[in-house]
Amino acid sequence: MSGILVLCEHSNGAFAATASELLGKAATLGGTVSAAVLGDAPAATLGGFGAAHVYVAAGDFTPHNGAAVTDALAAIIRQVDPDIVLAPASYVARDTFPRLTARFDGAMASDCSDLRVDAGKLVARRPTFAGRVEVDVTLQARPALATVRPNSFPRPDSNGESAEVTQVAWEATTPGVKVVEVLAPKTGGIELSTADRVVAGGRALKSAENFDSVMRALGEAMGAGVGASRAATDAGYAAHSEQIGQTGQAVSPSLYIAAGISGAIQHLAGMRTSKVIVAINKDPDAPIFQHATYGIVADLFDVVPALTEEFRKGQ
Amino acid sequence: MKIGVCAKVTVDADARIKVNPQGTGIALDGVKLGISDYDEYAVEESIRIKEAHGGEIVSFTVGATSDDKLLRGGVLALGVDRSVLITESPADPLGVATLLAASVRKEEVEVVLTGKSTIDEQNFQVGTMLAELLGWAHVTQVTALTFEGNAFTATRNMDAGVQQVVTGTLPAVISCEDGLNTVRYAKLPAIMKAKKKPMDKVTAADLGADAGDARLSQANMAPPAARPAGRIIEGDAATAARELIRLLRDEAKVL
């Protein structure tokens, strides 16, 4: 392997946890590890996680400007000429990596859960068919681009080293769209796909009011992202953007608490890789219990407020 | 407006699936197929755009084994005017996008609607690659869409529950998200009429296109490892809540 480039995302200069996660993983794959940073962030600090070199493209990438991200990353890829390009499975990467793959006539694997290099080629493990199967995808073309589900790998601590930083010039050529309004989330802004704790409610919540007073209250007490099953979002208890499952977001937190969710395949697809799953459901035969680390067979309206209370006390 | 819409024939979301003996994919014999769920939103949206603004809708499907009947019943009977079936099965999304781009250019559509991903492979790649190959703008994961002349306004779902409203001008590729619309079902007279609607079957050679060598190969497909059996926590709500927190802290060590 001659080189791995990692897109390190940041929010107003604070690197996402996926930056250390992916740099740490890249270091185990062999070859030189470089980082790509878009906009203003303390790029040199990425050396602490194993980036030998950081390539920075200046510009205005917030709110999300897919055309600018594509052109800036394309310039960095042209300069670095990596074998492999990694990014977290975020909206930004999902919106731009396929364009880059087409531009460089490379190969791409999306939403991967594991990575290895075999005979000089990137092999990505990824869930497919709604998480009902997993498959090894070998990327036969170069560059090999992959987006990785957050929380797939350990996150190393910084060793304090500093990386060499190079500014990369880029030119806007891709036709884009203009952001005219940003609609704030109801969830208090905890990013579901990268959250370390997620609580989710289902149809059994019965109303948007209950969803707010029961599930969002638990989420707030735990510092967790709040999601919902498709049944709950279709019923209007929570926003479509909060849906977890095959037709919504995929999450992989350390702790996932499902309340009043039966555990349809469609939902399991979005959360089955969570480390610890807690199921709270009145129905002892609910399929979710077959996937739960811990189960409580009871009415969520009794258990969830009691849990919220315990978490509040614990703070 | 001349509207293009992508419709992939996939394994039905509720179908029982089995890995093929080679471990490279799902065995397709006897499995229930359907139009990919997100592509159904795209088809519905194309019909709504035509209803509001007039025009013609052409659907694009890539797949050597794609079923004519499914395309007639699930696409043409709903209101799509014409279907183009590209009878090839490229091994990767960029190959699919390459064939689609050639066909879209030929048809001279102004906008292409796609699902945000297909429900089988869930790559989230083809629509965006298609935009790149065409040199068009794209918007992904769209939950609201309006047109005024050749200008459009779209709402897209981002991470963390954030949505953005964006504006752009055609041509563009728009990928459709759950919540964009509620799909209609075909009525019997429309199903009968759809039998006579044009369906063009074309090959890569007909399009003067080449999907290229396989950029991806698959192996070791298997169901995910079963989770170890869980434990049911007994007791009244307050007791169970306390016990759960103890287990999460001391046993699972996630608090």
Interface residues (C-beta under 8 A of the other chain):
Chain A: P63 H64 G66 A67 S90 Y91 R94 D95 T96 F97 P98 R99 T101 A102 R103 D105 G106 A107 M108 A109 S110 D111 P127 T128 F129 A130 G131 R132 V133 E134 V135 D136 V137 T138 L139 Q140 A141 T174 P175 G176 V177 K178 V179 V180 E181 V182 L183 A184 P185 K186 T187 G189 I190 E191 L192 S193 T194 R197 G225 R230 T233 A239 H240 S241 E242 Q243 Q246 T247 G248 Q249 S254 L255 I265 Q266 R272 T273 K275 V276 I277 V278 A279 F289 Q290 H291 A292 T293 Y294 G295 I296 V297 A298 D299 D302 V303 P305 A306 L307 E309 E310 F311 G314
Chain B: V11 A13 D14 I17 V19 G25 I26 D37 Y38 D92 P93 L94 A97 I119 D120 E121 Q122 N123 F124 Q125 V126 G127 T128 M129 A131 E132 L133 G135 W136 A137 H138 V139 T140 Q141 T143 T153 A154 T155 N157 M158 D159 A160 G161 V162 Q163 Q164 V165 V166 T167 G168 A172 E177 D178 G179 G212 D213 A214 R215 L216 S217 Q218 A219 N220 M221 A222 P223 P224 R227 P228 G230 R231 I232 I233 D236 A237 A238 A240 A241 R242 L244 I245 L247 L248 A252 V254 L255
